[in-house]
Amino acid sequence: MKFTPLILLLSLLLVGCSKPTGQETNETAPVLTEEQLREQADSLAQALIIADTHVDLPYRLVEQKIKPTGDGLNVILSTREGDFDYERARKGGLDAPFMSIYIPASYQNKPDFGKALADSLIDMVRQITIGLPDKFALALTPDDIEKNTAEGKISLPMGMENGAPIGRSLENIKYFYDRGIRYITLTHSRDNQICDSSYDTKHTWNGLSPFGVEVVKEMNRVGIMIDISHVSDSAFYDVIAVTSAPVIASHSSCRHFTPGFERNMSDDMIRALARNGGVIQINFGATFVDSVARKNEAILDNVMAELKRQKLTSRDPEAQPIIEASGKTANELYSDVQRVADHIDHVVALVGVDHVGIGSDYDGVDDSLPVGLKDVSQYPNLILELLKRGYSHTDIQKICYGNIARVWNAVIQQSQGK
């Protein structure tokens, strides 16, 4: 069970804080050893609320043909497969993984635009909370997350990755809101009826479609967060021009480190996002965080295929000889936790600590995760790196949860006319 805010505040005062970035010097702060910093990071991971805005567990279960009932619930409790289970989430201090309701672009061509798939994935998440009610609960607001956390439960808010299931009816936005969806990624890997994708080359709309403009306005009205991950640059700027509420990038990183990769956000886009009051949630995938990993992508694919053939993951000690045989180090292929922290540093340097968070893409980027962030048990490694870089406990609280909660509450309040 996490601390209440008052107990947390007192506990942080007792253990002492690292310097707030750019505010205090180290002249009076004690110099902590690596072991002391590690203990502090582990304690913070358990004390603070950690929200991760993109975990692809539902679609991973579909691919593995696992239903969250009966024996299938055991996979959710503990497994060597994938990046998420209850046991590892508890170890890592994860409290609110947004379950991705992922709709592949191929479903855009179906008569229902993928609505049936979206409903089935939503049902799956709900079934997890029904089957394991002492461990998981739905969350429709930040207040729900805080209540669930106080009760010792992991919250399962939901975001729909690809707005295609909206179809051509704005009424479906309220439909999915009523089903529990609290953010919608406007598109995925192809242009859809709403906007253009960063991965597509057709530039169907050169940004938002006329229908997409109305979708943004209706999402504002209903109270669903607009997610601009996956959209083209022109679609992003169209959203910023139209929206009356802050937006999020639920699982994107900084293009500064991956030149030419439009899926990540440029510095100008990050500045525009901050002016909007929004937040970029950093994606952990190796090719999202490191240009070296992107250059080695073909080699990485071959290594991952061989690991899969031998039923191994990059976490397994037996995988190391296979990685070394590729002629690359694990850091060259997978990047590392330090590079993820570099992305956070970059956003903070550009626009301040109020506009960055965590959107790992666990279970969504295969096995291409950084050394030190291989699954949901390892958030303390990122917190440790931030402590080493001088981030205060207040800063880390914002990155782990405070910033996304602020945006989410602002979207709720704006929809209520407040």
PLY file of the C-alpha trace (Angstrom):
ply
format ascii 1.0
element vertex 418
property float x
property float y
property float z
element edge 417
property int vertex1
property int vertex2
end_header
0.00 0.00 0.00
1.34 3.42 -0.92
1.69 6.25 1.58
-1.02 8.89 1.84
0.16 12.31 0.58
0.71 13.62 4.15
2.66 10.57 5.26
4.62 10.67 2.02
5.53 14.31 2.55
6.74 13.61 6.08
8.72 10.59 4.94
10.50 12.58 2.24
11.40 15.28 4.72
12.82 12.65 7.05
15.00 10.95 4.43
16.07 14.25 2.88
15.63 15.41 -0.71
18.01 15.66 -3.61
18.36 19.20 -4.89
15.39 20.51 -6.87
16.68 20.90 -10.41
18.04 24.36 -10.98
17.01 25.65 -7.55
19.47 24.61 -4.84
23.15 23.74 -4.62
24.76 20.65 -3.15
26.68 22.69 -0.54
24.45 21.55 2.33
23.11 18.31 0.84
24.77 15.10 2.04
26.69 13.13 -0.56
24.95 9.77 -0.83
26.61 6.52 -1.81
25.35 4.40 -4.71
23.82 2.00 -2.19
22.03 4.83 -0.35
20.69 6.24 -3.63
19.50 2.77 -4.62
17.66 2.39 -1.31
16.12 5.83 -1.80
15.04 4.96 -5.36
13.45 1.70 -4.22
11.66 3.53 -1.40
10.39 6.25 -3.71
9.08 3.71 -6.21
7.00 2.20 -3.44
5.99 5.52 -1.88
5.06 7.56 -4.96
2.22 6.80 -7.35
3.67 5.64 -10.66
1.46 5.94 -13.74
2.56 4.55 -17.09
0.33 5.77 -19.89
0.95 2.94 -22.34
1.06 -0.79 -21.54
-0.05 -3.19 -24.29
-1.09 -6.10 -22.07
-4.58 -6.60 -23.60
-3.36 -7.17 -27.16
-0.48 -9.33 -25.91
-3.08 -11.58 -24.26
-5.01 -11.71 -27.54
-1.88 -12.74 -29.43
-1.16 -15.43 -26.85
-4.79 -16.57 -26.95
-5.11 -16.06 -23.19
-8.45 -15.13 -21.63
-8.37 -13.38 -18.22
-10.58 -15.99 -16.59
-9.82 -19.20 -14.71
-6.23 -20.33 -15.23
-5.67 -17.38 -17.54
-5.63 -15.12 -14.50
-2.43 -16.86 -13.35
-0.62 -15.36 -16.34
-1.65 -11.89 -15.18
-0.43 -12.64 -11.67
2.98 -14.01 -12.64
4.62 -15.03 -15.92
7.93 -15.04 -17.74
6.14 -13.88 -20.88
5.95 -10.23 -21.88
6.77 -7.21 -19.77
3.84 -6.96 -17.35
2.31 -9.02 -14.58
1.06 -8.26 -11.07
4.15 -9.62 -9.34
6.59 -7.52 -11.36
4.36 -4.44 -11.21
4.35 -4.62 -7.43
8.13 -4.99 -7.34
8.54 -1.94 -9.57
6.01 0.20 -7.68
3.66 0.55 -10.66
0.19 1.77 -9.61
-1.62 2.89 -12.76
-0.69 1.23 -16.05
-2.98 2.59 -18.77
-4.19 -0.48 -20.63
-3.81 0.12 -24.35
-6.91 -0.78 -26.34
-4.85 -1.28 -29.48
-6.58 -1.34 -32.86
-4.23 -2.34 -35.72
-4.53 -0.21 -38.84
-5.86 -3.19 -40.79
-9.11 -2.94 -38.82
-9.74 0.51 -40.31
-10.90 -1.28 -43.47
-13.55 -3.33 -41.70
-17.20 -2.24 -41.82
-17.17 -1.40 -38.10
-13.70 0.26 -38.24
-12.51 -2.07 -35.45
-15.24 -1.22 -32.94
-15.90 -4.89 -32.08
-12.21 -5.45 -31.36
-12.13 -2.36 -29.15
-15.14 -3.62 -27.20
-13.58 -7.06 -26.75
-10.34 -5.57 -25.39
-12.26 -3.29 -23.03
-14.21 -6.33 -21.83
-10.90 -8.11 -21.25
-9.60 -5.32 -18.99
-12.86 -5.26 -17.07
-12.65 -9.04 -16.66
-9.22 -8.71 -15.04
-10.70 -6.44 -12.37
-13.63 -8.82 -11.87
-11.42 -11.91 -11.64
-8.82 -10.31 -9.35
-10.80 -7.66 -7.42
-8.37 -7.55 -4.50
-5.49 -6.70 -6.84
-6.87 -4.60 -9.72
-9.58 -1.96 -10.17
-10.76 0.24 -13.01
-9.92 3.95 -12.86
-11.89 6.66 -14.62
-10.27 9.67 -12.92
-7.07 10.52 -11.02
-9.20 10.43 -7.87
-9.96 6.77 -8.64
-6.25 6.03 -8.99
-5.49 7.64 -5.65
-8.34 5.78 -3.94
-7.36 2.44 -5.46
-3.73 2.99 -4.52
-4.68 3.74 -0.92
-6.58 0.43 -0.91
-3.54 -1.45 -2.18
-4.90 -2.06 -5.69
-3.33 -1.48 -9.09
-5.52 0.80 -11.20
-6.31 -0.07 -14.81
-7.30 3.11 -16.67
-7.75 2.63 -20.41
-6.62 4.47 -23.51
-7.59 3.50 -27.06
-4.64 3.37 -29.46
-6.10 4.38 -32.84
-9.30 6.38 -33.08
-10.54 4.36 -36.07
-13.35 2.63 -34.07
-15.03 6.02 -33.73
-16.01 5.31 -37.31
-17.80 8.25 -38.86
-20.08 8.96 -35.91
-19.17 11.50 -33.23
-21.62 9.70 -30.94
-19.08 6.90 -30.62
-16.79 9.22 -28.65
-19.31 9.34 -25.82
-19.88 5.61 -26.29
-16.22 4.83 -25.63
-16.10 7.33 -22.78
-18.98 5.47 -21.15
-17.07 2.21 -21.67
-14.11 3.64 -19.73
-11.77 5.03 -22.40
-9.94 8.09 -21.09
-7.56 8.89 -23.93
-7.68 8.20 -27.64
-4.59 8.08 -29.87
-6.03 9.67 -32.99
-4.43 7.21 -35.43
-1.81 4.49 -35.54
0.44 3.34 -38.39
-1.70 4.54 -41.31
-3.77 7.59 -42.12
-7.36 7.08 -41.00
-10.61 9.02 -41.21
-9.42 11.39 -38.45
-5.88 12.38 -39.41
-2.55 11.46 -40.97
-0.06 9.08 -39.37
3.64 9.74 -38.83
4.35 6.33 -40.38
2.32 6.89 -43.56
3.52 8.66 -46.68
0.18 9.39 -48.35
-0.55 12.59 -46.37
-4.23 12.01 -47.02
-5.41 15.09 -45.14
-2.20 17.09 -44.64
-3.09 17.03 -40.96
-6.54 16.61 -39.45
-9.45 15.73 -41.71
-12.58 17.92 -41.49
-14.13 15.07 -39.47
-10.99 14.97 -37.31
-11.48 18.62 -36.37
-14.93 17.72 -35.05
-13.49 14.66 -33.26
-11.03 16.87 -31.36
-13.81 19.25 -30.34
-16.07 16.39 -29.25
-13.29 14.76 -27.23
-12.82 18.11 -25.48
-16.55 18.30 -24.79
-16.86 14.72 -23.51
-13.65 14.78 -21.45
-11.35 12.30 -23.20
-7.67 13.19 -23.41
-6.38 13.69 -26.95
-3.25 11.63 -27.62
-0.99 12.88 -30.42
1.46 9.95 -30.40
1.59 8.40 -33.89
0.15 11.44 -35.69
2.03 13.37 -38.38
3.63 16.71 -37.58
0.96 18.60 -39.50
-1.79 16.70 -37.66
-0.14 17.58 -34.34
-0.14 21.30 -35.12
-3.75 21.10 -36.32
-4.72 19.50 -32.99
-2.92 22.21 -31.04
-4.77 24.86 -33.04
-8.19 23.27 -32.47
-8.13 21.85 -28.94
-9.42 23.81 -25.96
-7.80 21.40 -23.47
-4.25 20.14 -22.86
-3.17 17.11 -24.90
-0.80 14.24 -24.26
1.74 12.20 -26.18
1.08 8.90 -24.42
4.20 7.08 -25.66
6.59 9.26 -27.64
10.20 10.32 -27.20
12.44 13.18 -28.38
13.40 13.44 -32.05
16.55 15.27 -30.93
18.08 11.83 -30.25
16.60 10.12 -33.36
16.91 12.64 -36.24
14.46 12.02 -39.05
12.18 9.74 -37.01
8.85 11.57 -37.29
7.18 9.24 -34.79
9.10 11.11 -32.06
8.49 14.77 -31.21
10.69 17.61 -32.42
11.84 20.35 -30.06
9.37 22.80 -31.59
6.54 20.32 -31.07
7.54 19.80 -27.44
7.54 23.58 -26.91
4.07 23.83 -28.50
2.86 20.95 -26.32
4.10 22.75 -23.22
2.42 26.01 -24.22
-0.78 23.96 -24.55
-0.24 22.68 -20.99
0.28 19.10 -22.16
2.78 16.37 -21.38
5.04 14.02 -23.34
5.26 10.53 -21.84
8.61 9.02 -22.80
8.58 5.75 -24.77
11.22 3.20 -23.66
11.57 1.29 -26.96
15.23 1.15 -28.05
14.63 2.63 -31.49
12.61 5.46 -29.91
15.34 6.53 -27.51
18.63 6.00 -29.33
19.88 6.75 -32.84
22.57 4.05 -32.37
19.84 1.48 -31.72
17.97 2.74 -34.80
21.09 2.24 -36.95
21.38 -1.29 -35.56
17.68 -2.04 -36.06
18.24 -4.76 -38.69
20.78 -6.49 -36.46
18.41 -6.14 -33.49
15.62 -7.76 -35.49
17.86 -10.74 -36.27
18.94 -11.10 -32.64
15.33 -10.89 -31.43
14.26 -13.52 -33.98
16.98 -15.88 -32.75
16.07 -15.24 -29.11
12.44 -15.97 -29.91
13.43 -19.18 -31.70
15.29 -20.31 -28.58
12.42 -19.14 -26.34
14.61 -16.56 -24.63
14.30 -12.86 -23.92
17.04 -10.25 -23.72
16.69 -10.42 -19.92
17.90 -14.02 -19.79
21.59 -14.70 -19.04
21.53 -17.28 -21.85
20.79 -14.45 -24.27
24.11 -12.69 -23.74
26.22 -14.96 -26.02
23.65 -14.48 -28.80
23.80 -10.70 -28.37
27.61 -10.72 -28.32
27.72 -12.90 -31.44
25.98 -10.09 -33.32
29.12 -7.99 -32.89
27.21 -5.43 -30.83
26.93 -4.79 -27.13
23.60 -4.96 -25.35
23.70 -1.16 -24.99
24.24 -0.70 -28.73
21.30 -2.94 -29.58
18.90 -2.05 -26.80
20.11 1.31 -25.44
19.89 1.79 -21.66
18.16 3.49 -18.78
20.62 6.38 -18.96
19.44 7.26 -22.46
15.80 7.24 -21.33
16.81 9.69 -18.59
18.53 11.77 -21.29
15.13 12.21 -22.96
13.63 13.39 -19.68
16.56 15.78 -19.24
16.01 17.12 -22.75
12.34 17.87 -22.17
13.10 19.50 -18.81
15.79 21.69 -20.41
13.37 22.74 -23.15
10.15 23.35 -21.22
10.56 22.39 -17.57
9.76 19.38 -15.44
5.95 19.91 -15.59
5.66 18.49 -19.10
7.27 15.04 -19.06
6.24 11.61 -17.81
6.39 7.86 -18.47
4.74 6.01 -21.37
6.92 2.92 -21.66
5.13 0.96 -24.42
5.71 -2.20 -22.40
4.35 -5.26 -24.23
4.18 -3.10 -27.36
7.80 -2.91 -28.54
8.56 -6.64 -28.54
11.83 -7.28 -26.71
13.57 -4.05 -27.76
13.68 -2.49 -24.30
16.66 -0.70 -22.74
19.16 -2.32 -20.44
17.84 -1.54 -16.96
14.21 -1.10 -18.08
13.33 -4.55 -19.39
9.95 -4.84 -17.65
7.63 -3.21 -15.12
9.76 -4.33 -12.19
12.50 -1.87 -13.14
11.04 1.64 -12.72
13.31 2.07 -9.65
16.30 2.02 -12.03
14.95 5.11 -13.79
14.24 6.82 -10.47
17.81 6.02 -9.38
19.19 7.62 -12.52
17.07 10.74 -11.94
18.29 10.96 -8.34
21.88 10.73 -9.56
21.18 13.65 -11.90
19.89 15.83 -9.08
16.14 15.59 -9.55
14.24 16.36 -6.36
11.58 14.06 -4.95
9.01 16.63 -6.03
10.34 16.51 -9.59
10.22 12.73 -9.62
6.66 12.73 -8.27
5.63 14.96 -11.18
7.34 12.70 -13.72
5.88 9.52 -12.24
2.31 10.75 -11.83
1.77 14.41 -11.04
2.03 15.74 -14.58
-0.34 13.27 -16.23
-2.79 13.68 -13.33
-2.70 17.46 -13.79
-3.48 17.17 -17.50
-6.18 14.58 -16.96
-7.87 16.72 -14.31
-7.65 19.77 -16.59
-9.41 17.82 -19.37
-12.13 16.76 -16.93
-12.61 20.31 -15.63
-12.68 21.80 -19.12
-15.38 19.32 -20.18
-17.43 20.38 -17.15
-17.08 24.07 -18.01
-14.86 24.86 -15.03
0 1
1 2
2 3
3 4
4 5
5 6
6 7
7 8
8 9
9 10
10 11
11 12
12 13
13 14
14 15
15 16
16 17
17 18
18 19
19 20
20 21
21 22
22 23
23 24
24 25
25 26
26 27
27 28
28 29
29 30
30 31
31 32
32 33
33 34
34 35
35 36
36 37
37 38
38 39
39 40
40 41
41 42
42 43
43 44
44 45
45 46
46 47
47 48
48 49
49 50
50 51
51 52
52 53
53 54
54 55
55 56
56 57
57 58
58 59
59 60
60 61
61 62
62 63
63 64
64 65
65 66
66 67
67 68
68 69
69 70
70 71
71 72
72 73
73 74
74 75
75 76
76 77
77 78
78 79
79 80
80 81
81 82
82 83
83 84
84 85
85 86
86 87
87 88
88 89
89 90
90 91
91 92
92 93
93 94
94 95
95 96
96 97
97 98
98 99
99 100
100 101
101 102
102 103
103 104
104 105
105 106
106 107
107 108
108 109
109 110
110 111
111 112
112 113
113 114
114 115
115 116
116 117
117 118
118 119
119 120
120 121
121 122
122 123
123 124
124 125
125 126
126 127
127 128
128 129
129 130
130 131
131 132
132 133
133 134
134 135
135 136
136 137
137 138
138 139
139 140
140 141
141 142
142 143
143 144
144 145
145 146
146 147
147 148
148 149
149 150
150 151
151 152
152 153
153 154
154 155
155 156
156 157
157 158
158 159
159 160
160 161
161 162
162 163
163 164
164 165
165 166
166 167
167 168
168 169
169 170
170 171
171 172
172 173
173 174
174 175
175 176
176 177
177 178
178 179
179 180
180 181
181 182
182 183
183 184
184 185
185 186
186 187
187 188
188 189
189 190
190 191
191 192
192 193
193 194
194 195
195 196
196 197
197 198
198 199
199 200
200 201
201 202
202 203
203 204
204 205
205 206
206 207
207 208
208 209
209 210
210 211
211 212
212 213
213 214
214 215
215 216
216 217
217 218
218 219
219 220
220 221
221 222
222 223
223 224
224 225
225 226
226 227
227 228
228 229
229 230
230 231
231 232
232 233
233 234
234 235
235 236
236 237
237 238
238 239
239 240
240 241
241 242
242 243
243 244
244 245
245 246
246 247
247 248
248 249
249 250
250 251
251 252
252 253
253 254
254 255
255 256
256 257
257 258
258 259
259 260
260 261
261 262
262 263
263 264
264 265
265 266
266 267
267 268
268 269
269 270
270 271
271 272
272 273
273 274
274 275
275 276
276 277
277 278
278 279
279 280
280 281
281 282
282 283
283 284
284 285
285 286
286 287
287 288
288 289
289 290
290 291
291 292
292 293
293 294
294 295
295 296
296 297
297 298
298 299
299 300
300 301
301 302
302 303
303 304
304 305
305 306
306 307
307 308
308 309
309 310
310 311
311 312
312 313
313 314
314 315
315 316
316 317
317 318
318 319
319 320
320 321
321 322
322 323
323 324
324 325
325 326
326 327
327 328
328 329
329 330
330 331
331 332
332 333
333 334
334 335
335 336
336 337
337 338
338 339
339 340
340 341
341 342
342 343
343 344
344 345
345 346
346 347
347 348
348 349
349 350
350 351
351 352
352 353
353 354
354 355
355 356
356 357
357 358
358 359
359 360
360 361
361 362
362 363
363 364
364 365
365 366
366 367
367 368
368 369
369 370
370 371
371 372
372 373
373 374
374 375
375 376
376 377
377 378
378 379
379 380
380 381
381 382
382 383
383 384
384 385
385 386
386 387
387 388
388 389
389 390
390 391
391 392
392 393
393 394
394 395
395 396
396 397
397 398
398 399
399 400
400 401
401 402
402 403
403 404
404 405
405 406
406 407
407 408
408 409
409 410
410 411
411 412
412 413
413 414
414 415
415 416
416 417
